Amino acid sequence: MSEKMPIKALEQQLNEVISVKLKDQRIFRGHLTRCDMYMNLTLADAEELENDETRAKYGQVLIRGNNILWIQIT
């Protein structure tokens, strides 16, 4: 059922680590703390990755759903 309702799959991952790739090709990884029906996400302990290595650490970030290319649940 979760493949038909991606927001439900995300809600099940609250406080878990996820990776998010944006349309501008940046990848962020962090603990999912919030998500809404527009797929806006808040990540805690967020870091930007480049070639699977940490490029920058941000703490908490808000990612707008319309900027997301894909989400990987790890």
CORDASUL-V391826 format. One record per pair of residues at least 4 apart in sequence whose ideal C-beta (glycine too) atoms are under 7 Angstrom apart, sorted by sequence separation. I is the first residue (numbers start at 1). J is the second residue. If there is no record, write none. Layout:
I&J + I&J
This chain:
1&5 + 6&10 + 7&11 + 8&12 + 22&26 + 35&39 + 36&40 + 49&53 + 63&67 + 13&18 + 35&40 + 49&54 + 50&55 + 63&68 + 2&8 + 21&27 + 35&41 + 49&55 + 2&9 + 20&27 + 34&41 + 47&54 + 48&55 + 19&27 + 20&28 + 34&42 + 48&56 + 32&41 + 33&42 + 47&56 + 19&29 + 33&43 + 47&57 + 48&58 + 32&43 + 33&44 + 47&58 + 17&29 + 31&43 + 46&58 + 17&30 + 30&43 + 31&44 + 46&59 + 17&31 + 18&32 + 30&44 + 31&45 + 45&59 + 46&60 + 16&31 + 28&43 + 30&45 + 46&61 + 15&31 + 16&32 + 30&46 + 44&60 + 15&32 + 30&47 + 43&60 + 14&32 + 15&33 + 28&46 + 29&47 + 42&60 + 43&61 + 13&32 + 28&47 + 28&48 + 29&49 + 42&62 + 43&63 + 20&41 + 10&32 + 26&48 + 27&49 + 40&62 + 41&63 + 40&63 + 11&35 + 40&64 + 10&35 + 40&65 + 39&65 + 38&65 + 7&35 + 39&68 + 7&37 + 7&39 + 28&61 + 28&63 + 20&63 + 23&67 + 22&67 + 22&68 + 23&69 + 22&69 + 20&68 + 21&69 + 21&70 + 20&71 + 18&71 + 19&72 + 18&72 + 18&73 + 19&74 + 18&74 + 17&74 + 13&73
